[in-house]
Amino acid sequence: MKGTKNNLINLAIENVRKKGSKIFSAGKFMMPNISLLFGSGVINKRTDLKKPFITIINSFSTQIPGHAHLDKLGYILKEYLEGLGVNVWYTNVGGVVCDGIAMGHSGMKYSLPSRELITDQIETIICAHPCDGWIGIGNCDKIVPGMYNAMARINIPSIYVSGGPMLAGCNNKDLISVSEGVGQNSSNKITDEELEYLAETACPGYGSCAGMFTANTMNCIGEVIGFALPGNGTIPATKRLENSVRQFCLNPERIELVKKAGKTLLKLLNENVRPLDILTKQSIDNAFVFDMAIGGSTNTILHLLALCHEANIKYDLNYINQISALTPNISKISPSRPEVHIEDLNRVGGVGSVLKTIFYGKKDNILDLEAKTCYGKLEDYVLKSKDADGYVIHNVNDAFSKEGGLAILFGNFAKKGAVLKTNGIDADMFYFKGKAKIYESQDEALKGILDDEVKDGDVVIIRYEGPKGGPGMQEMLAPTAAIKGKGIKAALITDGRFSGGTRGLCIGHVSPEAASQGELAIIENGDIIEIDVNNKTMDVLISDYEIESRKKKLKKFIPKVKKGWLFRYSKLVSSADEGAVLKI
């Protein structure tokens, strides 16, 4: 069967792949099932069973600004698809998390695990109610990769469409401006009133937060790997209303993209094009090329590795550094460049223009424009895109750096790697040596930073925040933004992870993590840490003998939770270098 790289996962998925909605026409014993289809209004007459069944899986939630308008887009799509003559099931997934609202408290521990919940929910929905194709509507951090993973796992014709990025605030600020404002306020650089004004105006309305943070990076990557249409990651959610603080007027371009995604899904269905016909190691390479060119969120490495796991694609972390060496960083968008936002990237050509600039400007690039996508070949998009504008997207000969905006560092306490967003680092921080200042949790570290315990030259270590240790590998925007806001020249290293809004010398995903007896657990206050970004290394400057001696004294990690979903997650989750996926 076409597009089946996966081995058999289970009979239910296999039945959906082979039969889809034809399951309901298997015999008279299916009449009770059909009766319920009438009862829900999905079909109106017996002959409707001959039409394809399409499932819309939305993630609407007023708890998330990026999702608060998805109900409107969902009903527009439902009516449009029904007008094209198909049966439409319309449903919602739960467990969607706004990382910004969950940030800075224990609720953040649920964010990364929610990726697995969302994929599992979609598997449940489609296997229990077999359809012929489906379309996911999402927008924010873990919802997007959760939907991509489901596309690969279930492997029936499917497509993804986002709700679009948020416009920058009327003062050209965004969420990170507020986070860094907290540090500025604690250092008396801005007043309480100025901080309150930032909070009131930086996030004006619907959409995923306005910078190249995790959500927008993943929405852009959907265009590159071919799971989403051009414009998916950059066309704003709303149309700007001048002289208005609030932006809630839906963008007509976004509405048209949603309809176009529905029409494209039917084309994929008619041609029997499935996600695993599109997703290959080369398409993952293409995604990392884009990621390096724009210096996206470090979380994309976690999510792309998880996607590889679903598709049975083996991907070595070392290869990411090889791609970085061949891919200059040609665009910096907030947080790396606070005055530039996703709407600016959209204005100058979007994802296609970034890829076109790399393809024509770097002779030894590894982009494969022959790669298959939901809209044809990648070249169908890239070659007709605009040339670099020179400001938002630089030409290769005027790149921000010769190498990409992300790097994998290795060392004697990160033997399986750690991740760094290089395009958010000041030039004088590419080589850094300092004394370790240990904190055993994010909360402890944030308090220490705001209480002036952290000084210039320190290397802040936050450990036991990895996938198992956290559990859930919570993002740490609060401490990183506090360091930046207070103007401290310090590094931060953790087995946890960072928000896509993080900038500075912040190294995350240290593997193996402290909770798995990783060497991060043996570092002591005052140990000297050496970080060499150009050589992709970081080490604690103690002997191998001392490392082994300390490891022998390590006590077994005691989980921080004893029951519930997070407990089960901590028992099953893999290391960050494997994408923090669940393994049995």
C-alpha positions as CSV (number, residue, x, y, z in Angstrom):
1,M,0.0,0.0,0.0
2,K,1.2,3.5,-0.9
3,G,2.9,5.5,1.8
4,T,3.3,2.8,4.5
5,K,6.8,3.1,5.8
6,N,5.5,2.3,9.3
7,N,5.3,-1.3,10.4
8,L,1.9,-2.4,11.6
9,I,1.1,-0.4,14.6
10,N,-2.3,-1.9,15.4
11,L,-5.3,-3.4,13.6
12,A,-7.4,-0.3,14.1
13,I,-4.9,2.0,12.3
14,E,-4.4,-0.6,9.6
15,N,-8.2,-0.8,9.1
16,V,-8.5,3.0,8.7
17,R,-5.6,3.0,6.3
18,K,-7.1,0.3,4.1
19,K,-10.8,0.8,4.4
20,G,-11.6,4.3,5.9
21,S,-15.3,5.0,6.0
22,K,-16.0,1.9,3.8
23,I,-16.1,0.1,7.2
24,F,-19.7,1.4,7.5
25,S,-20.7,-0.4,4.3
26,A,-19.4,-3.8,5.4
27,G,-22.8,-5.3,5.9
28,K,-26.2,-5.1,7.6
29,F,-24.6,-5.5,11.0
30,M,-23.4,-1.9,10.5
31,M,-27.0,-0.5,10.4
32,P,-26.9,0.6,14.1
33,N,-23.8,2.6,13.4
34,I,-25.3,4.2,10.3
35,S,-28.4,5.1,12.3
36,L,-26.2,7.1,14.6
37,L,-24.7,8.9,11.6
38,F,-28.2,10.1,10.8
39,G,-28.7,11.1,14.4
40,S,-25.6,13.3,14.4
41,G,-26.6,14.9,11.1
42,V,-23.4,13.8,9.3
43,I,-25.5,12.1,6.6
44,N,-29.0,12.9,5.4
45,K,-29.8,9.8,3.2
46,R,-28.4,6.3,2.8
47,T,-26.6,7.2,-0.5
48,D,-24.5,9.7,1.4
49,L,-22.4,6.8,2.6
50,K,-20.9,6.7,-0.9
51,K,-19.3,10.1,-0.3
52,P,-15.9,10.4,1.3
53,F,-15.9,11.1,5.1
54,I,-13.5,14.0,6.1
55,T,-12.8,14.7,9.8
56,I,-11.9,18.2,10.9
57,I,-9.9,18.1,14.1
58,N,-9.9,21.5,15.7
59,S,-8.1,22.7,18.8
60,F,-10.3,25.7,19.6
61,S,-9.9,27.1,23.1
62,T,-10.4,30.5,24.6
63,Q,-7.6,29.7,27.0
64,I,-5.1,30.4,24.2
65,P,-5.0,33.6,22.1
66,G,-3.7,31.5,19.2
67,H,-6.7,29.3,19.3
68,A,-9.5,31.6,20.5
69,H,-10.6,32.2,16.9
70,L,-10.2,28.6,15.6
71,D,-13.9,27.9,16.1
72,K,-14.7,30.5,13.5
73,L,-12.2,29.1,11.0
74,G,-13.5,25.6,11.7
75,Y,-17.1,26.3,10.9
76,I,-16.0,28.2,7.7
77,L,-14.0,25.1,6.7
78,K,-16.9,22.7,7.6
79,E,-19.4,24.6,5.4
80,Y,-16.8,24.8,2.6
81,L,-16.1,21.1,2.6
82,E,-19.8,20.2,2.7
83,G,-20.3,22.5,-0.3
84,L,-17.7,20.4,-2.1
85,G,-19.8,17.3,-1.6
86,V,-18.2,15.3,1.2
87,N,-19.5,14.1,4.6
88,V,-17.9,16.1,7.4
89,W,-17.2,15.1,11.0
90,Y,-16.2,18.1,13.1
91,T,-14.5,17.6,16.5
92,N,-12.2,19.1,18.9
93,V,-9.1,17.9,20.9
94,G,-8.5,18.8,24.5
95,G,-5.4,19.1,26.6
96,V,-4.2,22.1,24.6
97,V,-1.8,24.3,26.6
98,C,-0.8,27.9,26.2
99,D,2.9,27.9,27.1
100,G,2.8,31.6,27.9
101,I,-0.1,31.2,30.4
102,A,1.4,28.0,31.9
103,M,4.9,29.6,32.1
104,G,6.5,30.2,35.4
105,H,4.5,27.8,37.5
106,S,4.1,24.0,37.8
107,G,1.4,23.9,35.1
108,M,4.3,24.2,32.6
109,K,5.2,20.6,33.3
110,Y,2.1,19.6,31.3
111,S,3.1,21.4,28.1
112,L,5.5,19.0,26.4
113,P,3.6,15.9,27.6
114,S,0.5,17.4,26.0
115,R,2.1,16.8,22.6
116,E,1.7,13.0,23.2
117,L,-1.8,13.5,24.5
118,I,-2.9,15.3,21.4
119,T,-1.4,12.7,19.1
120,D,-3.1,9.9,21.1
121,Q,-6.4,11.7,21.0
122,I,-6.3,12.1,17.3
123,E,-5.5,8.4,16.9
124,T,-8.4,7.6,19.2
125,I,-10.9,9.9,17.2
126,I,-10.0,8.5,13.8
127,C,-9.7,4.9,14.7
128,A,-13.0,4.9,16.6
129,H,-14.8,6.9,13.9
130,P,-13.0,5.8,10.7
131,C,-12.8,8.4,7.9
132,D,-11.0,8.8,4.6
133,G,-9.0,11.9,5.3
134,W,-8.6,14.5,8.0
135,I,-7.5,18.1,8.4
136,G,-6.0,19.5,11.6
137,I,-6.5,23.1,12.7
138,G,-4.0,24.2,15.3
139,N,-1.6,27.0,16.1
140,C,0.5,26.9,19.3
141,D,3.5,25.1,20.7
142,K,2.7,21.4,21.3
143,I,-0.5,21.3,19.3
144,V,1.3,21.7,16.0
145,P,3.8,18.9,16.4
146,G,1.1,16.7,18.1
147,M,-0.9,17.0,14.9
148,Y,2.1,16.4,12.6
149,N,2.9,13.3,14.6
150,A,-0.6,12.0,14.2
151,M,-0.4,12.6,10.5
152,A,2.6,10.4,10.3
153,R,1.3,7.7,12.7
154,I,-2.1,7.3,11.1
155,N,-0.9,7.8,7.6
156,I,-4.2,8.5,5.7
157,P,-4.6,11.6,3.4
158,S,-4.3,14.6,5.7
159,I,-3.2,18.2,5.9
160,Y,-2.6,20.8,8.6
161,V,-3.6,24.5,8.7
162,S,-2.8,27.0,11.4
163,G,-4.8,29.9,12.7
164,G,-1.9,32.3,11.9
165,P,0.5,34.5,13.9
166,M,-0.5,37.3,16.1
167,L,0.3,40.9,15.0
168,A,2.8,42.8,17.1
169,G,1.4,45.2,19.6
170,C,0.7,48.8,18.6
171,N,4.0,49.7,20.2
172,N,5.8,47.0,18.1
173,K,6.2,44.9,21.2
174,D,5.4,41.2,21.9
175,L,5.1,38.7,24.7
176,I,8.9,38.6,25.2
177,S,8.9,42.4,25.7
178,V,6.7,41.8,28.8
179,S,8.9,38.9,30.1
180,E,12.1,40.9,29.8
181,G,10.2,43.9,31.3
182,V,9.9,41.9,34.5
183,G,13.7,41.8,34.8
184,Q,14.0,45.5,33.8
185,N,11.4,46.4,36.4
186,S,13.3,44.5,39.1
187,S,16.4,46.5,38.2
188,N,14.5,49.7,38.3
189,K,15.0,50.3,34.6
190,I,11.3,50.7,34.0
191,T,8.5,51.7,36.3
192,D,5.5,49.6,37.5
193,E,3.3,51.6,35.3
194,E,5.5,51.0,32.2
195,L,5.5,47.3,32.9
196,E,1.7,47.3,33.2
197,Y,1.4,49.2,29.9
198,L,3.6,46.5,28.3
199,A,1.3,43.8,29.6
200,E,-1.8,45.5,28.3
201,T,-0.6,46.3,24.8
202,A,2.0,43.7,23.7
203,C,-0.4,40.9,22.8
204,P,-3.2,42.7,20.9
205,G,-5.4,39.8,19.8
206,Y,-5.8,36.5,18.1
207,G,-2.8,34.5,16.9
208,S,0.3,32.6,17.9
209,C,2.7,35.0,19.6
210,A,4.3,37.4,17.1
211,G,7.9,36.3,17.0
212,M,9.8,33.3,15.7
213,F,9.0,31.4,18.8
214,T,8.1,27.7,18.9
215,A,4.6,27.9,17.5
216,N,5.5,30.0,14.5
217,T,8.7,28.1,13.8
218,M,6.7,24.8,13.7
219,N,3.9,26.4,11.6
220,C,6.6,27.6,9.1
221,I,8.3,24.2,9.1
222,G,5.0,22.6,8.1
223,E,5.3,24.5,4.8
224,V,8.8,23.1,4.3
225,I,8.2,19.5,5.1
226,G,5.0,19.6,3.0
227,F,2.3,19.0,5.5
228,A,0.9,22.6,5.1
229,L,0.4,25.1,2.4
230,P,2.5,28.1,1.6
231,G,1.7,31.0,4.0
232,N,0.7,28.6,6.8
233,G,3.3,30.0,9.1
234,T,3.3,33.7,8.2
235,I,-0.1,35.0,7.1
236,P,-1.4,36.9,10.2
237,A,-4.4,35.7,12.0
238,T,-6.0,39.1,11.9
239,K,-6.2,42.1,9.7
240,R,-4.6,45.1,11.4
241,L,-7.1,47.8,12.4
242,E,-5.2,51.1,12.6
243,N,-5.4,53.2,15.7
244,S,-6.7,50.2,17.7
245,V,-5.0,48.4,20.5
246,R,-7.0,45.3,20.0
247,Q,-6.8,43.1,16.9
248,F,-9.7,40.7,16.5
249,C,-10.8,41.2,12.9
250,L,-10.1,37.9,11.0
251,N,-7.7,38.2,8.1
252,P,-9.4,37.4,4.8
253,E,-6.2,35.9,3.6
254,R,-6.2,33.4,6.5
255,I,-9.8,32.5,5.8
256,E,-8.9,31.8,2.1
257,L,-5.9,29.7,3.2
258,V,-8.1,27.5,5.4
259,K,-10.5,26.9,2.4
260,K,-7.6,26.2,0.1
261,A,-6.3,23.6,2.6
262,G,-9.7,21.9,2.5
263,K,-9.6,21.8,-1.3
264,T,-6.1,20.5,-1.2
265,L,-7.0,17.7,1.2
266,L,-9.6,16.4,-1.3
267,K,-6.9,16.5,-4.0
268,L,-4.7,14.4,-1.8
269,L,-7.5,12.0,-1.1
270,N,-8.3,11.6,-4.8
271,E,-4.6,10.9,-5.6
272,N,-4.1,8.8,-2.5
273,V,-1.2,10.9,-1.3
274,R,-0.4,10.2,2.3
275,P,1.9,11.8,4.9
276,L,4.6,9.1,4.6
277,D,4.7,9.7,0.8
278,I,5.8,13.3,1.7
279,L,7.8,12.9,5.0
280,T,11.4,11.6,4.3
281,K,14.8,12.2,5.7
282,Q,15.4,14.7,3.0
283,S,12.3,16.7,3.9
284,I,13.6,16.7,7.5
285,D,16.9,18.0,6.2
286,N,15.0,20.8,4.4
287,A,13.2,21.7,7.6
288,F,16.5,22.0,9.5
289,V,18.0,24.1,6.7
290,F,15.1,26.6,7.1
291,D,15.5,26.4,10.9
292,M,19.2,27.2,10.7
293,A,18.5,30.0,8.2
294,I,16.1,31.8,10.5
295,G,17.5,30.6,13.9
296,G,14.1,29.3,15.1
297,S,13.2,27.8,18.4
298,T,15.3,25.2,20.0
299,N,12.1,23.2,20.6
300,T,12.0,22.4,16.9
301,I,14.8,19.9,17.4
302,L,12.7,18.0,20.0
303,H,9.7,18.0,17.7
304,L,11.4,17.1,14.5
305,L,13.2,14.2,16.3
306,A,9.8,13.1,17.6
307,L,8.3,13.3,14.1
308,C,11.2,11.1,12.8
309,H,10.4,8.6,15.5
310,E,6.8,8.4,14.3
311,A,7.9,7.9,10.7
312,N,10.7,5.4,11.5
313,I,13.3,7.8,10.2
314,K,16.7,7.6,11.9
315,Y,18.3,11.0,12.5
316,D,21.6,11.7,14.2
317,L,22.0,14.9,16.2
318,N,25.5,15.3,14.9
319,Y,24.1,15.8,11.4
320,I,22.3,18.9,12.6
321,N,25.7,20.6,13.1
322,Q,26.7,19.6,9.6
323,I,23.6,21.2,8.2
324,S,24.3,24.3,10.3
325,A,27.8,24.5,8.8
326,L,26.3,24.7,5.3
327,T,23.5,27.1,6.1
328,P,24.1,30.8,7.0
329,N,21.7,32.6,9.3
330,I,20.1,35.1,7.0
331,S,17.1,36.3,9.1
332,K,16.7,37.3,12.7
333,I,13.2,37.8,14.0
334,S,12.0,38.5,17.6
335,P,13.3,37.5,20.1
336,S,16.7,37.6,18.4
337,R,15.8,40.9,16.7
338,P,13.0,42.4,18.8
339,E,11.8,45.0,16.3
340,V,11.1,42.4,13.5
341,H,8.1,40.1,13.7
342,I,6.4,37.4,11.7
343,E,4.2,39.8,9.9
344,D,7.4,41.4,8.5
345,L,8.6,38.1,7.2
346,N,5.2,37.6,5.6
347,R,5.4,41.0,3.9
348,V,8.7,40.2,2.3
349,G,8.0,36.7,1.0
350,G,7.8,34.4,3.9
351,V,9.2,30.9,4.1
352,G,9.7,30.6,0.3
353,S,11.9,33.7,0.1
354,V,14.1,32.3,2.9
355,L,14.6,29.0,1.1
356,K,15.1,30.7,-2.3
357,T,17.8,32.9,-0.8
358,I,19.7,29.9,0.6
359,F,19.2,27.8,-2.6
360,Y,20.6,30.4,-5.0
361,G,23.0,32.1,-2.6
362,K,24.8,29.1,-1.2
363,K,26.3,26.7,-3.8
364,D,26.8,23.8,-1.4
365,N,23.4,24.0,0.2
366,I,21.6,20.7,0.7
367,L,18.0,21.8,-0.1
368,D,16.1,19.3,-2.2
369,L,13.5,21.3,-4.2
370,E,12.3,18.1,-5.7
371,A,10.9,17.1,-2.4
372,K,7.2,16.2,-2.5
373,T,4.7,18.3,-0.6
374,C,0.9,18.6,-0.2
375,Y,1.0,21.3,-2.8
376,G,3.3,19.6,-5.4
377,K,7.1,19.9,-5.3
378,L,8.9,22.3,-2.9
379,E,10.3,24.1,-6.0
380,D,6.7,25.0,-7.0
381,Y,6.7,27.3,-4.0
382,V,10.3,28.3,-3.6
383,L,11.3,29.3,-7.2
384,K,8.3,31.7,-7.6
385,S,9.0,33.4,-4.2
386,K,10.4,36.9,-3.8
387,D,14.1,37.6,-3.6
388,A,15.6,38.7,-0.3
389,D,14.6,42.2,0.7
390,G,18.0,42.8,2.4
391,Y,16.5,43.9,5.8
392,V,14.2,41.1,7.1
393,I,15.9,38.5,4.9
394,H,19.5,39.2,4.3
395,N,21.4,38.0,1.2
396,V,23.9,35.2,1.9
397,N,26.9,37.5,1.4
398,D,25.5,39.7,4.1
399,A,24.3,36.9,6.5
400,F,24.1,37.5,10.2
401,S,26.5,34.6,10.6
402,K,28.1,32.0,8.2
403,E,26.6,29.2,10.2
404,G,23.0,28.5,11.2
405,G,21.2,29.9,14.1
406,L,21.0,26.6,16.1
407,A,23.8,24.4,17.3
408,I,24.3,21.0,19.1
409,L,27.0,21.2,21.8
410,F,28.7,18.1,23.3
411,G,30.9,17.7,26.3
412,N,31.8,15.7,29.4
413,F,28.4,16.4,31.0
414,A,26.4,16.4,27.7
415,K,27.7,13.3,26.0
416,K,24.4,12.9,24.1
417,G,24.2,16.6,23.2
418,A,22.6,19.9,24.3
419,V,20.9,22.5,22.2
420,L,21.7,26.2,21.8
421,K,20.0,29.0,19.8
422,T,23.2,30.8,18.5
423,N,21.5,33.7,16.8
424,G,20.3,35.1,20.1
425,I,23.9,35.3,21.6
426,D,26.0,38.5,21.8
427,A,29.3,38.1,19.9
428,D,31.4,38.3,23.1
429,M,29.6,35.3,24.6
430,F,30.6,32.7,22.0
431,Y,33.4,31.7,24.3
432,F,32.5,31.8,28.0
433,K,34.1,30.4,31.1
434,G,32.6,30.8,34.6
435,K,31.8,29.3,37.9
436,A,28.8,27.1,38.3
437,K,25.9,28.3,40.4
438,I,23.6,25.4,41.0
439,Y,19.8,25.5,41.3
440,E,17.7,22.3,41.6
441,S,14.6,23.8,40.0
442,Q,13.4,26.7,37.9
443,D,11.6,28.4,40.8
444,E,14.7,28.3,42.9
445,A,16.7,29.8,40.0
446,L,14.3,32.6,39.2
447,K,14.2,33.7,42.9
448,G,18.0,33.7,42.9
449,I,18.3,35.8,39.8
450,L,15.7,38.3,40.9
451,D,17.4,38.5,44.4
452,D,20.7,39.4,42.7
453,E,22.5,36.1,43.6
454,V,23.6,35.7,40.0
455,K,26.4,37.9,38.8
456,D,28.3,38.6,35.6
457,G,30.5,35.6,34.8
458,D,28.3,33.0,36.4
459,V,27.1,29.8,34.8
460,V,23.7,29.1,36.1
461,I,22.9,25.4,36.2
462,I,19.2,24.4,36.5
463,R,18.9,20.6,36.7
464,Y,16.3,17.9,37.4
465,E,14.0,19.7,34.9
466,G,14.4,17.2,32.1
467,P,11.7,14.9,30.6
468,K,11.9,12.5,33.6
469,G,13.2,14.9,36.2
470,G,10.7,17.8,35.8
471,P,8.8,15.8,34.9
472,G,7.8,17.3,31.6
473,M,10.8,19.4,30.7
474,Q,9.2,22.7,31.4
475,E,10.2,25.8,29.4
476,M,12.2,28.4,31.3
477,L,11.4,31.8,29.8
478,A,11.1,33.4,33.2
479,P,14.8,32.9,34.4
480,T,16.2,33.5,30.9
481,A,14.2,36.7,30.4
482,A,15.1,37.9,33.9
483,I,18.8,37.5,33.2
484,K,18.4,39.4,29.9
485,G,16.2,42.0,31.5
486,K,18.6,42.7,34.3
487,G,21.5,42.9,31.9
488,I,23.6,40.2,33.6
489,K,26.4,38.6,31.5
490,A,25.8,35.0,32.6
491,A,25.2,31.7,30.9
492,L,22.4,29.3,31.7
493,I,22.6,25.5,31.3
494,T,19.7,23.0,31.9
495,D,18.4,19.6,31.1
496,G,15.0,21.4,30.7
497,R,14.2,23.5,27.7
498,F,13.6,27.1,26.8
499,S,10.8,29.1,25.3
500,G,11.1,30.0,21.6
501,G,11.3,33.5,23.0
502,T,14.6,32.9,24.8
503,R,17.7,34.8,23.8
504,G,21.2,34.8,25.4
505,L,23.7,32.1,26.1
506,C,21.1,29.6,27.2
507,I,21.8,25.9,26.6
508,G,19.1,23.3,27.1
509,H,18.1,19.7,26.5
510,V,21.3,18.5,28.2
511,S,21.4,14.7,27.7
512,P,21.6,12.4,29.5
513,E,19.5,14.4,32.0
514,A,20.3,14.6,35.7
515,A,17.4,12.3,36.7
516,S,18.9,9.6,34.6
517,Q,22.2,9.8,36.4
518,G,23.6,12.1,33.8
519,E,26.8,13.9,34.5
520,L,24.9,17.2,34.9
521,A,24.0,15.8,38.3
522,I,27.6,15.7,39.6
523,I,28.5,19.4,38.9
524,E,29.1,21.3,42.2
525,N,28.9,25.0,43.0
526,G,32.1,26.7,42.0
527,D,33.1,24.2,39.3
528,I,34.5,25.9,36.3
529,I,32.4,25.5,33.1
530,E,33.9,26.2,29.7
531,I,31.6,26.8,26.7
532,D,33.0,27.1,23.2
533,V,30.1,27.7,20.8
534,N,32.3,27.8,17.7
535,N,33.7,24.4,18.5
536,K,30.4,23.1,19.7
537,T,31.7,22.0,23.1
538,M,31.0,22.6,26.7
539,D,32.8,20.9,29.6
540,V,33.1,21.0,33.4
541,L,36.8,21.4,34.0
542,I,37.4,18.5,36.4
543,S,39.2,15.2,35.7
544,D,37.5,12.1,34.4
545,Y,38.5,10.4,37.6
546,E,36.7,13.1,39.6
547,I,33.6,12.7,37.4
548,E,33.4,9.0,38.0
549,S,34.1,9.4,41.7
550,R,31.2,11.8,42.1
551,K,28.9,9.6,40.0
552,K,29.4,6.7,42.3
553,K,28.1,8.8,45.2
554,L,24.9,9.9,43.3
555,K,21.7,8.8,45.0
556,K,18.9,7.3,43.0
557,F,16.5,10.0,41.7
558,I,13.2,10.1,43.5
559,P,10.3,11.2,41.2
560,K,8.7,14.5,42.1
561,V,5.2,13.1,41.3
562,K,3.6,9.9,42.6
563,K,0.4,9.5,40.6
564,G,-1.5,10.7,37.6
565,W,-0.6,11.5,34.0
566,L,2.7,13.1,34.8
567,F,3.8,10.1,36.8
568,R,3.0,7.7,33.9
569,Y,4.8,10.1,31.5
570,S,7.9,10.2,33.7
571,K,8.1,6.4,33.6
572,L,7.7,6.1,29.8
573,V,9.5,9.2,28.4
574,S,12.8,9.0,26.5
575,S,15.7,11.3,26.6
576,A,15.6,14.8,24.9
577,D,18.2,13.6,22.3
578,E,15.5,11.2,21.1
579,G,12.8,13.8,21.0
580,A,11.3,13.1,24.5
581,V,8.9,10.6,23.0
582,L,7.0,7.9,24.9
583,K,8.6,4.5,24.8
584,I,7.2,1.2,26.1
